[in-house]
Amino acid sequence: MAILLRGGTVVTHEMTYKADVLCEDGKITKIGEDLAVNESDVEIVDVSEKLIMPGGIDPHTHMQLPFMGTVAADDFASGTAAALAGGTTTIIDFVIPSPGQPLMEAYQQWRDWSEKSMSNYTFHVAITWWDDSVHKDMETLATEYGINSFKHFMAYKNAIMATDDILVSSFTRCMELGAIATVHAENGELVYHLQQQLMEKGITGPEAHPLSRPPMVEGEAAYRAISIAETLGAPLYLVHCSVEESVDAIRYAQQRGHHVYGEVLAGHLTVDDSVYQDVSWERAAAHVMSPPFRPKKHQDVLWKALQSGTLQTTATDHCAFCNEQKAMGKDNFTQIPNGTAGVEERLAVLWEKGVNGGKITPNEFVAVTSTNAAKIFNMYPAKGAVREGSDADIVIWDPKGSKVISAETHMSNIETNIFEGMEVTGVPVMTICNGNIAWQNGELLAKAGDGKYVMRPTYANFYQSLQKRKALAEPKAVDRTSA
């Protein structure tokens, strides 16, 4: 049945205005004041004193991820249920082939797992090794399966770490295909070295985790990835930026005119590294993720980078591991599965700390939680917009509603919540996905399989200038025939 959202306030990344919104056949078909409809054919929802915003897009999640000898506790059903409960209607997850595994084989495996998604979903595909088959499969993924972004882990030595020669080959291929390279920027060699040093000193608990990944480990990798991409003329997206050094690297590149985009996690904006000093091993280990949570001084830098546009998107890196799984590293912090949850809490946390905290406007909130990701990964205006013709992926937001975040009430399958006890004012009361009410007032209405796979075409808008720039800079041999 069609849905009419009556009497709300539409908030987009550009403007705020009063209007009704009509959703039919999975699309937004009409926007205007006092829309006339046949009430027998339409479900009318009173959203007066509520905000109508584009559904959130989380550009960084890991559902059902096989990692460090175990599998993330949230599969694509429970993880996307949590997303819908938090107002997020689309996730971009990751296909991560094992070194030597064909990309298409890994892609099909993740597609099989993701068939039970309740929200919309799409993928970045990681490049963990290189040969001619990877070169070929990247084209197949880009042209036939709607993959326009490829991920590179600069960390995790002896596992999935991409060395510089892989970065050069893959970044070049991304440029040829009209795709965008994304990187997890941490110097894997340095991390491995520092881990061994700490273990030799007998520092084996979670407190060693941030010590093995100091800020410059991230900053160096960010500069290196940007330098490689800029030399090749390729666009670049840095995931989960957590330190001032990464922000500086991105800002410097942007000032030189390079297309570099940055993502920050809700956790890195709000949680600091004191969590690793908790006397409870279990609570400290629950916060082990990479990059780790940082000293508070970095949070102020990250917020200002988001405000200024140096960083464009917010994400969660949702990769949930339960206490029993974390305990795999009880005597060796390097064996603690890296990951925390957050896909359900992201929007409420960012509204509370960002909008209510006077750091960003409601329009900027929409930009950094939805629209910017849709533009960078070429889903806009189908996603990330409330406009006629866009997909009916909408969150109804109550700016006066409140709740206390707790693991006792969240939908994730793990026992901890990194935002435990945070009071938030401004909460989702309804999530509409593909034109259907998927979550409402605490009740999950979506079912496994309701989510749709999102095809993302190559050559996002930023490629218009990139291609012209490349053509103008094409090198030419010197003609010496007349010399």
TIFI-644729 format. One line per field, with one value per residue (C-alpha): x, y, z. Coordinates in steps of 0.05 Angstrom, whole numbers, plus 5000, padded with zeros to 4 digits. Example, Ala and Ser with C-alpha at 12.3 -4.5 7.8 and 13.67 -1.06 7.14 Angstrom:
<nodes>
c1 [5246,5273]
c2 [4910,4979]
c3 [5156,5143]
</nodes>
This chain:
<nodes>
c1 [5000,5023,5044,5030,5072,5028,5048,5122,5184,5229,5303,5353,5427,5407,5341,5286,5212,5142,5111,5074,5111,5076,5111,5085,5116,5181,5190,5176,5125,5099,5122,5079,5034,4965,4971,4903,4899,4848,4849,4824,4888,4938,4963,4965,5018,5015,5086,5071,5127,5172,5227,5228,5299,5335,5349,5419,5474,5528,5587,5627,5600,5624,5565,5581,5655,5703,5761,5817,5793,5719,5658,5625,5565,5517,5498,5464,5396,5410,5459,5411,5354,5397,5410,5335,5322,5372,5345,5396,5366,5429,5495,5559,5592,5657,5674,5743,5776,5830,5898,5897,5821,5787,5749,5687,5686,5689,5636,5587,5599,5582,5522,5496,5504,5472,5408,5376,5388,5329,5357,5387,5459,5518,5592,5663,5709,5777,5841,5883,5930,5946,5953,5920,5856,5846,5856,5802,5754,5754,5727,5673,5652,5650,5613,5566,5554,5552,5616,5649,5696,5754,5783,5856,5880,5948,5948,5943,6012,6015,5940,5904,5954,5962,6034,6054,6060,5988,5965,5997,5967,5898,5894,5913,5859,5807,5824,5816,5748,5720,5719,5745,5799,5787,5841,5848,5909,5955,6027,6023,6098,6102,6041,6071,6137,6105,6060,6121,6157,6098,6088,6163,6154,6097,6043,5991,5924,5878,5917,5972,5926,5929,6003,6016,5979,6000,5974,6034,6023,5958,5985,6043,5998,5948,6004,6032,5965,5949,6017,6008,5938,5957,6016,5970,5914,5865,5810,5817,5771,5803,5760,5755,5802,5816,5875,5898,5954,5904,5862,5924,5942,5873,5867,5936,5917,5850,5885,5928,5865,5866,5801,5810,5751,5751,5705,5700,5666,5614,5656,5720,5681,5654,5696,5767,5825,5813,5768,5831,5851,5787,5805,5756,5792,5725,5702,5770,5773,5702,5732,5788,5782,5829,5845,5836,5799,5844,5861,5807,5848,5837,5761,5761,5802,5755,5693,5724,5745,5673,5647,5695,5683,5753,5717,5653,5621,5606,5604,5609,5655,5602,5638,5608,5644,5615,5654,5669,5701,5741,5768,5807,5860,5858,5934,5953,5922,5941,5890,5831,5783,5782,5713,5656,5582,5546,5502,5439,5467,5503,5448,5424,5495,5512,5448,5461,5534,5532,5465,5447,5520,5520,5573,5531,5463,5407,5422,5495,5473,5436,5497,5547,5500,5470,5476,5552,5561,5508,5545,5615,5592,5546,5478,5451,5396,5363,5392,5409,5352,5280,5257,5207,5234,5282,5276,5229,5284,5265,5274,5221,5259,5232,5279,5246,5245,5298,5328,5387,5432,5444,5465,5402,5358,5400,5387,5459,5477,5533,5531,5566,5554,5609,5558,5530,5492,5493,5429,5407,5352,5331,5313,5283,5210,5199,5243,5216,5257,5237,5170,5152,5150,5208,5213,5165,5164,5209,5177,5215,5168,5218,5235,5298,5305,5266,5330,5351,5420,5442,5478,5527,5550,5622,5645,5615,5610,5680,5707,5686,5743,5791,5786,5796,5855,5886,5877,5908,5967,5981,6056,6085,6151,6198,6203,6277,6273,6292,6348]
c2 [5000,5071,5113,5186,5221,5278,5343,5333,5375,5351,5358,5347,5364,5431,5455,5448,5457,5434,5383,5318,5261,5207,5140,5091,5028,5039,5110,5180,5204,5270,5322,5382,5414,5384,5330,5301,5225,5170,5149,5079,5065,5100,5090,5159,5169,5232,5257,5327,5354,5301,5306,5269,5254,5207,5139,5133,5103,5068,5062,5015,4952,4880,4832,4758,4771,4712,4744,4724,4653,4667,4699,4764,4753,4795,4763,4801,4791,4814,4867,4899,4894,4936,4985,4994,5004,5061,5095,5067,5038,5021,4991,4983,4919,4886,4826,4805,4749,4708,4718,4676,4668,4690,4755,4728,4667,4711,4759,4702,4676,4745,4752,4685,4707,4775,4747,4751,4826,4866,4933,4951,4930,4935,4920,4945,4889,4883,4872,4827,4799,4812,4775,4779,4746,4801,4853,4818,4806,4879,4896,4842,4868,4940,4929,4872,4873,4947,4950,5018,5016,4971,4965,4960,4940,4971,4933,4859,4835,4761,4761,4811,4869,4903,4921,4983,4945,4920,4991,5017,4962,4966,5043,5044,4993,5033,5094,5054,5029,5093,5064,5093,5061,5059,5046,5024,5067,5036,5017,4941,4931,4981,4951,4881,4906,4943,4884,4838,4889,4895,4820,4812,4863,4822,4873,4825,4857,4903,4964,4943,4949,5026,5025,4981,5029,5100,5159,5164,5091,5115,5182,5152,5104,5159,5202,5142,5121,5193,5201,5139,5158,5229,5207,5162,5213,5165,5186,5160,5148,5138,5097,5107,5167,5172,5219,5290,5264,5232,5295,5336,5289,5293,5368,5379,5336,5371,5438,5413,5396,5321,5282,5252,5236,5219,5178,5182,5133,5154,5117,5156,5221,5202,5148,5158,5112,5110,5049,5006,5021,4989,4940,4891,4853,4838,4911,4934,4879,4897,4962,4931,4954,4982,5038,5040,5094,5155,5209,5262,5315,5278,5280,5356,5353,5301,5342,5405,5365,5342,5413,5441,5387,5357,5293,5279,5216,5180,5105,5052,4996,4952,4886,4854,4801,4774,4767,4693,4711,4768,4719,4684,4737,4730,4720,4754,4821,4809,4752,4793,4797,4870,4901,4937,4949,5014,5011,5020,5077,5120,5169,5181,5190,5239,5279,5283,5301,5338,5373,5381,5397,5455,5425,5411,5433,5384,5394,5378,5317,5291,5304,5266,5208,5197,5244,5250,5175,5169,5219,5191,5120,5141,5124,5195,5217,5148,5144,5199,5244,5262,5285,5262,5202,5180,5113,5113,5102,5149,5158,5194,5230,5255,5312,5313,5238,5209,5144,5115,5071,5002,4932,4908,4939,4940,4891,4869,4798,4820,4834,4902,4971,5022,5078,5044,5093,5152,5193,5218,5267,5257,5187,5150,5131,5100,5073,5064,5020,5010,5042,4995,5010,4967,4991,5031,5051,4995,4941,4908,4896,4878,4806,4771,4780,4846,4885,4898,4895,4963,4968,5026,5050,5071,5142,5183,5257,5273,5233,5289,5333,5275,5251,5321,5332,5267,5281,5350,5322,5265,5263,5271,5251,5305,5308,5310,5290,5360,5370]
c3 [5000,4986,5045,5056,5108,5131,5164,5174,5162,5106,5121,5065,5059,5027,5056,5108,5093,5113,5066,5057,5024,4983,4973,4919,4891,4929,4904,4928,4878,4906,4955,4973,5024,5037,4984,4963,4960,4958,5031,5015,4975,5020,5091,5121,5175,5218,5225,5251,5295,5265,5213,5147,5127,5078,5108,5135,5092,5131,5082,5127,5159,5166,5175,5183,5173,5179,5216,5263,5270,5282,5249,5269,5314,5272,5206,5150,5182,5253,5230,5181,5231,5278,5220,5208,5282,5280,5218,5168,5104,5065,5085,5044,5069,5047,5005,5031,4991,5024,4991,4928,4928,4862,4871,4837,4883,4945,4916,4904,4975,5005,4960,4985,5057,5045,5014,5083,5091,5116,5094,5026,5017,4969,4973,4969,4946,4979,4939,4982,4928,4855,4789,4720,4746,4797,4742,4700,4758,4778,4709,4714,4782,4759,4693,4710,4786,4804,4845,4840,4900,4919,4989,5009,5079,5093,5160,5181,5160,5142,5127,5081,5079,5012,4997,4958,4892,4901,4916,4852,4809,4839,4842,4769,4752,4792,4750,4686,4708,4736,4807,4872,4915,4990,5042,5114,5130,5181,5171,5178,5185,5243,5277,5273,5301,5359,5375,5382,5426,5474,5479,5495,5552,5580,5563,5536,5554,5515,5540,5491,5431,5424,5442,5381,5336,5355,5314,5268,5245,5215,5193,5154,5117,5101,5071,5032,5003,4983,4951,4909,4888,4872,4830,4790,4787,4821,4870,4941,5001,5070,5118,5194,5201,5275,5285,5270,5226,5177,5176,5160,5103,5073,5080,5048,4989,4980,4980,4922,4884,4893,4900,4970,5015,5089,5134,5210,5256,5308,5359,5344,5352,5421,5455,5480,5495,5570,5557,5549,5621,5649,5705,5673,5618,5586,5582,5557,5504,5481,5454,5415,5343,5291,5290,5366,5404,5413,5465,5470,5434,5368,5376,5373,5309,5278,5293,5263,5201,5194,5203,5152,5100,5103,5125,5087,5115,5180,5190,5243,5220,5252,5264,5326,5368,5433,5498,5485,5418,5447,5500,5445,5460,5536,5540,5476,5456,5382,5381,5405,5346,5324,5320,5355,5338,5325,5263,5306,5347,5295,5277,5349,5375,5319,5330,5405,5401,5335,5326,5400,5415,5366,5321,5259,5233,5217,5143,5154,5194,5133,5090,5134,5150,5082,5023,5018,5018,4964,4921,4931,4916,4859,4888,4890,4879,4883,4953,5002,4980,4995,4927,4875,4838,4893,4927,4987,5038,5095,5169,5211,5266,5332,5354,5422,5434,5480,5505,5541,5497,5527,5507,5543,5490,5427,5370,5359,5381,5428,5503,5502,5473,5465,5477,5540,5584,5536,5539,5471,5452,5379,5358,5299,5307,5239,5184,5113,5067,4993,5008,5065,5139,5163,5235,5278,5351,5374,5331,5274,5215,5161,5148,5125,5050,5046,5030,4959,4928,4903,4837,4837,4768,4756,4739,4795,4782,4807,4748,4700,4722,4735,4663,4634,4680,4659,4585,4592,4630,4582,4571,4501,4473,4448,4372,4356,4283,4260,4310]
</nodes>
